[in-house]
Amino acid sequence: MFFNKKNSFDLNDINSIIAACLRKDRKAQQALVEQYLPYGKSICVLYSQNPMDIDEMVNDGFVRVFGNLSKFDSSRSFKSWLRAIFINSCIDHYRKNKSFSLMSSLDDVMEFELDYQTNVIDDLAAEELLTLIQELTPAYRMVFTLYVVEGYNHREIADILRIQEGTSKSNLRDARKRLQQMIYERYGQHYHKLKIIRSR
């Protein structure tokens, strides 16, 4: 009888799940996906607003996770390791599918005279901020997310995206300006209360 067969791993121990995955245990693989699917998807939605693209990035991310599990160092945080893999999946998807110039036109940013040293947002709810970020052009969204969310510097972003450092800086500047504009348009009556994204 196999109906109540006990797991060969501890669901509460990621290293136990990983060890079982490396033995090709299908239940362990399923358990890992179920535990980290929401987290993986939360990363991917920062890089695209297209549900099909997000699904593709999530699937590719897990393929890479399982393909590299044998290289995982158990002394590290698994969540941080997985995050790095998913970010790379999103970046590769972006490179493969971009059909536009990374240097977006300044025409995308309407004249908006607020000083961007007063840049945007700590008081917005996470869901509201995510919605605004997703409405940025792909070029703005990619640079903004890598810089503000992931903590890369402009030289690193330039190397990752194969662009000039100045292009990264200008896209970040214009992304912040566009976010300010959207916040003002939607939350204008509260704008003076909003804190700002700290410039680095």
C-alpha positions as CSV (number, residue, x, y, z in Angstrom):
1,M,0.0,0.0,0.0
2,F,1.4,3.4,-1.1
3,F,-1.4,5.7,-0.2
4,N,0.1,6.8,3.1
5,K,3.7,6.4,2.3
6,K,5.8,8.7,4.5
7,N,7.9,11.5,2.9
8,S,11.6,10.8,2.7
9,F,12.3,14.4,3.7
10,D,11.3,17.0,6.3
11,L,8.9,19.6,4.9
12,N,10.2,22.1,7.5
13,D,13.8,21.7,6.6
14,I,14.9,23.1,3.2
15,N,18.2,21.2,3.3
16,S,16.3,18.0,3.7
17,I,14.0,18.9,0.8
18,I,17.0,19.8,-1.4
19,A,18.7,16.5,-0.5
20,A,15.6,14.6,-1.6
21,C,15.4,16.7,-4.8
22,L,18.9,15.7,-5.6
23,R,17.8,12.1,-5.3
24,K,15.1,12.9,-7.9
25,D,12.3,12.6,-5.4
26,R,9.3,14.0,-7.3
27,K,7.4,14.8,-4.1
28,A,10.3,16.9,-2.8
29,Q,10.5,18.7,-6.1
30,Q,6.8,19.5,-5.8
31,A,7.2,20.6,-2.2
32,L,10.1,23.0,-3.1
33,V,8.0,24.6,-5.9
34,E,4.9,24.9,-3.7
35,Q,6.9,26.6,-0.9
36,Y,8.8,29.1,-3.2
37,L,6.4,29.7,-6.0
38,P,4.8,32.8,-4.4
39,Y,8.2,34.2,-3.7
40,G,9.5,33.5,-7.1
41,K,6.5,35.1,-8.8
42,S,6.8,38.2,-6.5
43,I,10.2,38.7,-8.0
44,C,9.1,38.3,-11.6
45,V,6.2,40.6,-11.4
46,L,8.7,43.5,-10.8
47,Y,10.2,42.9,-14.2
48,S,7.1,42.5,-16.4
49,Q,3.3,43.2,-16.4
50,N,2.6,40.5,-19.0
51,P,1.1,37.4,-17.3
52,M,2.6,35.1,-20.0
53,D,6.0,36.6,-19.6
54,I,5.8,36.3,-15.8
55,D,4.8,32.6,-16.1
56,E,7.7,32.0,-18.5
57,M,10.2,33.7,-16.2
58,V,8.9,31.7,-13.2
59,N,9.1,28.4,-15.1
60,D,12.6,29.2,-16.3
61,G,13.6,30.2,-12.8
62,F,12.6,26.9,-11.3
63,V,14.3,25.0,-14.2
64,R,17.5,26.8,-13.3
65,V,17.0,26.2,-9.6
66,F,16.7,22.4,-10.1
67,G,19.5,22.4,-12.6
68,N,21.9,24.1,-10.2
69,L,20.8,22.5,-6.8
70,S,23.9,20.5,-6.6
71,K,25.9,23.7,-6.5
72,F,23.9,25.2,-3.6
73,D,26.0,25.9,-0.6
74,S,23.9,25.0,2.5
75,S,25.8,27.6,4.6
76,R,24.1,30.3,2.5
77,S,20.5,31.4,2.6
78,F,18.5,29.3,0.1
79,K,16.0,32.2,-0.4
80,S,18.8,34.6,-1.4
81,W,20.3,32.0,-3.7
82,L,17.0,31.4,-5.3
83,R,16.4,35.1,-5.7
84,A,19.6,35.6,-7.6
85,I,18.6,32.8,-10.0
86,F,15.2,34.3,-10.6
87,I,16.6,37.8,-11.2
88,N,19.0,36.3,-13.8
89,S,16.0,34.6,-15.4
90,C,14.2,37.9,-15.6
91,I,17.2,39.7,-17.1
92,D,17.8,37.0,-19.7
93,H,14.1,37.1,-20.6
94,Y,14.3,40.8,-21.0
95,R,17.4,40.6,-23.2
96,K,15.8,37.9,-25.4
97,N,12.6,39.7,-25.9
98,K,13.5,43.4,-26.0
99,S,12.3,45.0,-29.3
100,F,12.9,48.5,-28.1
101,S,15.8,50.7,-27.3
102,L,17.0,50.7,-23.7
103,M,17.3,54.4,-23.9
104,S,13.7,55.4,-23.7
105,S,12.7,58.7,-25.2
106,L,12.2,61.7,-22.9
107,D,8.9,62.1,-24.7
108,D,7.7,59.3,-22.4
109,V,8.1,61.7,-19.5
110,M,5.8,64.7,-19.6
111,E,7.0,68.0,-18.3
112,F,6.9,67.7,-14.6
113,E,8.8,70.3,-12.5
114,L,8.9,68.6,-9.1
115,D,12.5,68.3,-7.9
116,Y,13.5,64.7,-8.1
117,Q,15.6,65.1,-5.1
118,T,12.1,64.7,-3.6
119,N,11.6,61.4,-5.3
120,V,8.7,59.2,-4.3
121,I,7.0,56.7,-2.1
122,D,7.5,55.2,1.3
123,D,3.9,55.9,2.3
124,L,2.3,54.0,-0.6
125,A,1.1,50.5,0.0
126,A,3.2,47.8,-1.6
127,E,0.4,46.9,-4.0
128,E,0.0,50.5,-5.1
129,L,3.8,50.9,-5.6
130,L,4.0,47.6,-7.6
131,T,1.2,48.7,-9.9
132,L,3.0,52.0,-10.6
133,I,6.4,50.2,-11.3
134,Q,4.6,47.8,-13.7
135,E,3.3,50.8,-15.7
136,L,6.8,52.1,-16.4
137,T,8.2,51.4,-19.8
138,P,10.3,48.1,-19.9
139,A,13.5,50.1,-20.0
140,Y,12.6,52.3,-17.0
141,R,11.2,49.4,-15.0
142,M,14.3,47.2,-15.5
143,V,16.8,49.8,-14.5
144,F,14.6,51.1,-11.6
145,T,14.1,47.6,-10.2
146,L,17.7,46.6,-10.5
147,Y,18.9,49.8,-8.8
148,V,16.2,50.6,-6.2
149,V,14.9,47.1,-5.4
150,E,17.9,44.8,-5.9
151,G,20.6,47.3,-4.9
152,Y,22.9,47.1,-8.0
153,N,24.9,50.2,-8.9
154,H,25.0,51.8,-12.3
155,R,28.2,50.2,-13.4
156,E,26.8,46.8,-12.5
157,I,23.5,47.5,-14.3
158,A,25.4,48.7,-17.4
159,D,27.4,45.4,-17.4
160,I,24.3,43.3,-16.9
161,L,22.2,45.0,-19.6
162,R,25.1,45.8,-21.9
163,I,24.5,49.5,-22.0
164,Q,26.4,52.6,-21.2
165,E,26.5,53.7,-17.5
166,G,25.1,57.0,-18.5
167,T,22.1,55.2,-20.1
168,S,21.4,53.5,-16.8
169,K,21.6,56.8,-14.9
170,S,19.3,58.6,-17.3
171,N,16.7,55.8,-17.3
172,L,16.7,55.8,-13.5
173,R,16.3,59.5,-13.4
174,D,13.4,59.4,-15.9
175,A,11.8,56.5,-14.2
176,R,11.7,58.4,-10.9
177,K,10.4,61.4,-12.6
178,R,7.6,59.3,-14.3
179,L,6.7,57.7,-10.9
180,Q,6.4,61.2,-9.4
181,Q,4.2,62.2,-12.2
182,M,1.9,59.1,-11.7
183,I,1.8,59.6,-8.0
184,Y,0.8,63.3,-8.4
185,E,-1.9,62.4,-10.9
186,R,-3.4,59.7,-8.7
187,Y,-2.6,60.8,-5.2
188,G,-2.1,64.5,-5.8
189,Q,-4.1,65.7,-2.7
190,H,-1.8,63.6,-0.5
191,Y,1.5,64.3,-2.5
192,H,2.9,66.7,0.1
193,K,2.7,63.9,2.7
194,L,4.6,61.3,0.7
195,K,8.1,60.5,1.7
196,I,10.7,59.9,-1.0
197,I,12.8,57.1,-2.5
198,R,16.2,58.0,-1.2
199,S,18.8,58.9,-3.9
200,R,22.0,56.9,-3.8
